[in-house]
Amino acid sequence: METRIIEHAKVIKKVAYDYFSIPGDLPFPSNEYEILFQTPSNEIIDCTCSIFEYQVLEEGDEGELIIKDHEIIKFADKIKEVKD
């Protein structure tokens, strides 16, 4: 999937939940995190994220959003992809 650039997006909701990849197979679930963004045209964009991204972003944050395959590549001045 191609990289998508949204000139302006706003964090409208943060979601954390437990996830069992195969019910009953693992004794403990993994933690999953999602951020929901809204564009000026009212499109809702759902992105998976790391615990770091989840903790850094707050509801109401606004800025340019760059995503690829529902993963955040860059958001405002708070998140940016780091290459080794």
GROMACS elastic network, one bead per residue, 0.5 to 0.9 nm:
[ bonds ]
;  ai    aj funct       b0    kb
    1     4     6  0.89899   500
    1    68     6  0.67430   500
    1    69     6  0.59536   500
    2    67     6  0.87264   500
    2    68     6  0.62144   500
    2    69     6  0.74973   500
    3    66     6  0.69972   500
    3    67     6  0.57884   500
    3    69     6  0.75712   500
    3    73     6  0.87211   500
    4    65     6  0.82310   500
    4    66     6  0.57002   500
    4    67     6  0.53503   500
    4    68     6  0.62122   500
    4    69     6  0.88382   500
    5     8     6  0.89345   500
    5    64     6  0.74601   500
    5    65     6  0.59462   500
    5    67     6  0.66201   500
    5    68     6  0.89573   500
    6     9     6  0.66325   500
    6    39     6  0.76494   500
    6    63     6  0.87724   500
    6    64     6  0.59062   500
    6    65     6  0.50920   500
    6    66     6  0.62097   500
    6    67     6  0.82875   500
    7    39     6  0.85683   500
    7    63     6  0.72351   500
    7    65     6  0.64965   500
    7    66     6  0.84474   500
    8    38     6  0.86319   500
    8    39     6  0.62209   500
    8    40     6  0.70427   500
    8    62     6  0.68813   500
    8    63     6  0.51292   500
    8    65     6  0.66442   500
    8    76     6  0.89129   500
    9    37     6  0.59280   500
    9    38     6  0.54500   500
    9    40     6  0.70258   500
    9    45     6  0.89536   500
    9    61     6  0.83634   500
    9    62     6  0.55988   500
    9    63     6  0.55784   500
    9    64     6  0.61661   500
    9    65     6  0.62257   500
    9    75     6  0.86604   500
   10    36     6  0.83279   500
   10    37     6  0.51817   500
   10    38     6  0.52089   500
   10    39     6  0.65310   500
   10    40     6  0.85090   500
   10    59     6  0.77654   500
   10    60     6  0.60022   500
   10    61     6  0.56417   500
   10    63     6  0.67301   500
   10    64     6  0.88434   500
   10    65     6  0.88544   500
   11    14     6  0.77653   500
   11    35     6  0.69316   500
   11    36     6  0.59150   500
   11    38     6  0.65557   500
   11    57     6  0.76628   500
   11    58     6  0.68556   500
   11    60     6  0.52551   500
   11    61     6  0.53869   500
   11    62     6  0.64722   500
   12    35     6  0.78155   500
   12    36     6  0.57193   500
   12    37     6  0.55263   500
   12    38     6  0.64639   500
   12    44     6  0.89025   500
   12    58     6  0.85530   500
   12    59     6  0.52723   500
   12    60     6  0.61285   500
   12    61     6  0.82093   500
   13    34     6  0.83963   500
   13    35     6  0.59922   500
   13    36     6  0.51278   500
   13    37     6  0.72240   500
   13    58     6  0.83473   500
   13    59     6  0.58418   500
   13    60     6  0.85203   500
   14    33     6  0.75901   500
   14    34     6  0.59822   500
   14    36     6  0.63607   500
   14    54     6  0.71991   500
   14    57     6  0.85068   500
   14    58     6  0.77999   500
   14    59     6  0.70244   500
   15    32     6  0.83005   500
   15    33     6  0.57782   500
   15    34     6  0.50971   500
   15    35     6  0.63189   500
   15    36     6  0.80811   500
   15    54     6  0.85262   500
   16    31     6  0.70976   500
   16    32     6  0.57693   500
   16    34     6  0.64603   500
   16    35     6  0.89075   500
   16    54     6  0.84927   500
   17    30     6  0.84797   500
   17    31     6  0.59400   500
   17    32     6  0.54486   500
   17    33     6  0.66292   500
   17    34     6  0.87518   500
   18    28     6  0.88309   500
   18    29     6  0.55177   500
   18    30     6  0.57053   500
   18    32     6  0.60954   500
   18    33     6  0.89194   500
   19    22     6  0.88803   500
   19    23     6  0.89005   500
   19    28     6  0.88135   500
   19    29     6  0.50741   500
   19    30     6  0.51897   500
   19    31     6  0.61023   500
   19    32     6  0.63732   500
   20    23     6  0.54103   500
   20    24     6  0.77910   500
   20    25     6  0.80599   500
   20    26     6  0.70948   500
   20    27     6  0.89233   500
   20    28     6  0.75321   500
   20    30     6  0.64757   500
   20    31     6  0.89778   500
   21    25     6  0.80536   500
   21    26     6  0.79721   500
   21    29     6  0.76629   500
   21    30     6  0.80539   500
   22    25     6  0.54192   500
   22    26     6  0.70678   500
   23    26     6  0.71849   500
   23    29     6  0.89380   500
   24    27     6  0.70152   500
   25    28     6  0.89363   500
   26    29     6  0.67982   500
   31    51     6  0.85884   500
   32    48     6  0.77308   500
   32    49     6  0.77965   500
   32    50     6  0.77977   500
   32    51     6  0.81479   500
   33    47     6  0.85665   500
   33    48     6  0.59025   500
   33    49     6  0.54837   500
   33    50     6  0.64031   500
   33    51     6  0.67157   500
   33    53     6  0.87891   500
   33    54     6  0.65684   500
   34    46     6  0.67924   500
   34    47     6  0.55000   500
   34    49     6  0.55840   500
   34    50     6  0.83017   500
   34    54     6  0.73415   500
   35    45     6  0.82522   500
   35    46     6  0.60048   500
   35    47     6  0.53531   500
   35    48     6  0.64722   500
   35    49     6  0.69754   500
   35    53     6  0.87857   500
   35    54     6  0.71505   500
   35    57     6  0.84758   500
   35    59     6  0.89949   500
   36    44     6  0.66387   500
   36    45     6  0.56204   500
   36    47     6  0.63319   500
   36    48     6  0.88796   500
   37    43     6  0.81344   500
   37    44     6  0.56662   500
   37    45     6  0.50412   500
   37    46     6  0.64868   500
   37    47     6  0.79821   500
   37    62     6  0.89528   500
   37    65     6  0.88881   500
   38    41     6  0.79614   500
   38    42     6  0.57024   500
   38    43     6  0.55704   500
   38    45     6  0.62575   500
   38    46     6  0.89848   500
   39    42     6  0.51321   500
   39    43     6  0.53044   500
   39    44     6  0.67261   500
   39    45     6  0.79597   500
   40    43     6  0.74247   500
   45    70     6  0.80215   500
   46    70     6  0.66339   500
   46    71     6  0.87813   500
   47    67     6  0.79859   500
   47    69     6  0.83760   500
   47    71     6  0.53379   500
   47    72     6  0.65068   500
   48    70     6  0.61262   500
   48    71     6  0.54677   500
   48    72     6  0.73819   500
   49    52     6  0.79615   500
   49    53     6  0.59230   500
   49    54     6  0.64238   500
   49    70     6  0.87247   500
   49    71     6  0.63531   500
   49    72     6  0.67307   500
   50    53     6  0.52546   500
   50    54     6  0.61516   500
   50    55     6  0.86449   500
   51    55     6  0.61093   500
   51    56     6  0.85822   500
   52    55     6  0.52302   500
   52    56     6  0.61370   500
   52    57     6  0.87334   500
   53    56     6  0.51182   500
   53    57     6  0.61643   500
   53    72     6  0.85249   500
   53    78     6  0.85288   500
   53    79     6  0.70631   500
   54    57     6  0.57481   500
   54    58     6  0.80050   500
   55    58     6  0.75363   500
   56    78     6  0.69946   500
   56    79     6  0.80364   500
   57    60     6  0.87416   500
   57    61     6  0.67626   500
   57    78     6  0.73333   500
   57    79     6  0.85307   500
   58    61     6  0.57104   500
   59    62     6  0.88206   500
   61    76     6  0.84384   500
   62    65     6  0.87320   500
   62    75     6  0.82378   500
   62    76     6  0.68557   500
   63    75     6  0.62919   500
   63    77     6  0.78780   500
   64    74     6  0.76330   500
   64    75     6  0.56002   500
   64    76     6  0.50649   500
   64    77     6  0.86280   500
   65    72     6  0.74922   500
   65    73     6  0.77539   500
   65    74     6  0.57570   500
   65    76     6  0.65982   500
   66    71     6  0.86517   500
   66    72     6  0.62666   500
   66    73     6  0.53596   500
   66    75     6  0.63886   500
   67    70     6  0.60305   500
   67    71     6  0.54155   500
   67    73     6  0.51608   500
   67    74     6  0.69942   500
   67    75     6  0.86590   500
   68    71     6  0.53262   500
   68    72     6  0.67071   500
   68    73     6  0.67865   500
   69    72     6  0.85188   500
   72    75     6  0.71015   500
   72    79     6  0.79894   500
   72    80     6  0.83392   500
   72    81     6  0.84133   500
   73    79     6  0.73014   500
   73    80     6  0.59107   500
   73    81     6  0.53393   500
   74    77     6  0.79196   500
   74    78     6  0.77658   500
   74    79     6  0.50304   500
   74    81     6  0.62139   500
   75    78     6  0.59899   500
   75    79     6  0.50866   500
   75    80     6  0.66269   500
   76    79     6  0.67829   500
   76    80     6  0.83172   500
   77    80     6  0.74311   500
